[in-house]
Amino acid sequence: MSLSRADRQLVTLLRGCALLAAAIVLLILLFLVKESWPVLRHVALTRFVSDASWHPMDGLYKLTPMLSATLYSTLGAVLLATPLGIASALFSRYYAPSLLAGCYRRLIELLAGIPSVVYGFWGLITLVPLIGRLHPPGVSLLTGILVLTLMILPTVALTVDAALAAVPIAYLRGAAALGLSRWGLISGVALPAARSGIIAGIMLAAGRAIGETMAVLMVAGNVVQQPLGLFDSVRTLTSNIALEMAYATGDHRAALFVSGLALMSTLLVVVGTAELLSREPQHD
Amino acid sequence: MKKLGIVVALIVLIGAVWGFLRTKPDDTKIEKLVLTGSSTVAPLAAEIGKRFESLHNNVRVDVQTGGSSRGVSDARAGLADIGMASRALKDDEKDLLSFTVALDGISIILNKANPVEVLNKQQIIDIYAGKIISWKEVGGNDAPITVVNKAEGRSTLELFLHYFGLKNTDIKPQVVIGDNQQGIKTVVGNPDAIGYVSVGTAEYEAGQGAAIKLLPLEGIAASVENVRSRSFPLSRPLNLVTRAEPVGIAKDFIEFASSTQVNDLIEAQYFVPIPR
């Protein structure tokens, strides 16, 4: 099949765009390596794991507590937001009357558009004192997880909703013709058919949770320590960069770029996992 | 498709013209003023430099950080026209000239609901080192103390550690914060918190009704007034340093930075302008 002139031009343009997008990611990676090079040159990689603490001004660069804080907070938020988001999407797609479902969807979209600083500020003013009454000082891993959950909930709800909307109507009609109950239809047909879309949505939300900075910075306490409980104060990798970058110089600054590298690698692992999970069963 | 092409062409054209116009002033001679040193003074110097450039369009002000000691040694070696130091000159640096442009002071803050009215130096050290963990031990409620510390690299942290003779590795914080505003919000939201922020911010916020109180130190109230009169102990001068009596644009810059024309810039950085 030969392409028309316009088509060929379009293909060239699209290839250019795709190349540009890929190049930007690579450039960011290169830039991170370049900026962290001054410290990587004379500090062994293992020291980012084996040092006693994170005190970059004193030459101590332990990153692992922040890595676990990032992973725990993301995992907690995803575990909470996934069932809630799926339930919300099922409600608006299969149970709510269409008028209510429309309003509800607008509302969730609005929630998705709120800037993260606002969530953080709300968390600091409202949530932190509440949790502080339960277990002072209130700024903790738990507060971070709750604020993150709220932030990624709309992402999960909207992507799951879109995935459910994309289930071919013939499947649903077929299921209805077989006399399945509403729940039977949802659990046996709609959810399995929308599986890859749902997983992609959850991973997108996880990506957002990993990268979130301001909201977590305001409510999680930012003490660099290995979290042992939900009420421990923690610092995530992103908060670390935001907190210290403004005044960091020399090796300290380079060590912050190493945090960035660690974050980027974590994200790569998450995206890779998502790719594997959503690809696995191919039966059409 | 055609329209898009025209739009793209227009954008490119405008960009080219703009770029050309911007490179034009290169014809006239540009004088460069290099400042290096303290990362506390640098943001202020950069702001003052921007305003200075807008008044002298043939001058470029280049501000680099690297610590007060670098500022002093660069000024002495002539690597920088002006050095920046967030401390007074030491005895072996008296061969240089220093010009104080602003003062920096920090205040210990507590929540207004906290009955503790005064803490001595040793008590504050013990609280920050995690040896005193309940307000009861210093005459307050039976409640655990929430220690609020600053993130590494901040100048307030450096001044705080220096004054109390602490090392950051000794401090056992429950909360670590970035800027002054976050510190105030954290103490407002937690009746058992203790923190420290720049005096300028704390006084302003307390005046605006934030539920914080500023603790006196060594019997001297924490206020902008007392920082200005240099009687408040937890404060330091922000200096510009030169090797010899400044001449030319360096002289102009120092005079400009010491004038009342930059008071708003100084206050915007939460520093205290000196009486002129």
Chai-1 contact restraints between the chains, C-beta under 6 A:
chainA,res_idxA,chainB,res_idxB,connection_type,confidence,min_distance_angstrom,max_distance_angstrom,comment,restraint_id
A,H55,B,N168,contact,1.0,0.0,6.0,A-B,restraint_1
A,H55,B,T169,contact,1.0,0.0,6.0,A-B,restraint_2
A,M57,B,E152,contact,1.0,0.0,6.0,A-B,restraint_3
A,L124,B,K185,contact,1.0,0.0,6.0,A-B,restraint_4
A,V128,B,G189,contact,1.0,0.0,6.0,A-B,restraint_5
A,P129,B,G189,contact,1.0,0.0,6.0,A-B,restraint_6
A,G132,B,N190,contact,1.0,0.0,6.0,A-B,restraint_7
A,P136,B,P144,contact,1.0,0.0,6.0,A-B,restraint_8
A,P137,B,T146,contact,1.0,0.0,6.0,A-B,restraint_9
A,P137,B,Q174,contact,1.0,0.0,6.0,A-B,restraint_10
A,P137,B,N190,contact,1.0,0.0,6.0,A-B,restraint_11
A,V139,B,V175,contact,1.0,0.0,6.0,A-B,restraint_12
A,G221,B,V175,contact,1.0,0.0,6.0,A-B,restraint_13
A,N222,B,V176,contact,1.0,0.0,6.0,A-B,restraint_14
A,V223,B,P173,contact,1.0,0.0,6.0,A-B,restraint_15
A,V223,B,V176,contact,1.0,0.0,6.0,A-B,restraint_16
A,S233,B,Q174,contact,1.0,0.0,6.0,A-B,restraint_17
A,L243,B,A151,contact,1.0,0.0,6.0,A-B,restraint_18
A,L243,B,G178,contact,1.0,0.0,6.0,A-B,restraint_19
A,E244,B,A151,contact,1.0,0.0,6.0,A-B,restraint_20
A,E244,B,E152,contact,1.0,0.0,6.0,A-B,restraint_21
A,E244,B,G153,contact,1.0,0.0,6.0,A-B,restraint_22
A,Y247,B,S39,contact,1.0,0.0,6.0,A-B,restraint_23
A,Y247,B,G153,contact,1.0,0.0,6.0,A-B,restraint_24
A,Y247,B,R154,contact,1.0,0.0,6.0,A-B,restraint_25
A,A248,B,G153,contact,1.0,0.0,6.0,A-B,restraint_26
A,T249,B,T65,contact,1.0,0.0,6.0,A-B,restraint_27
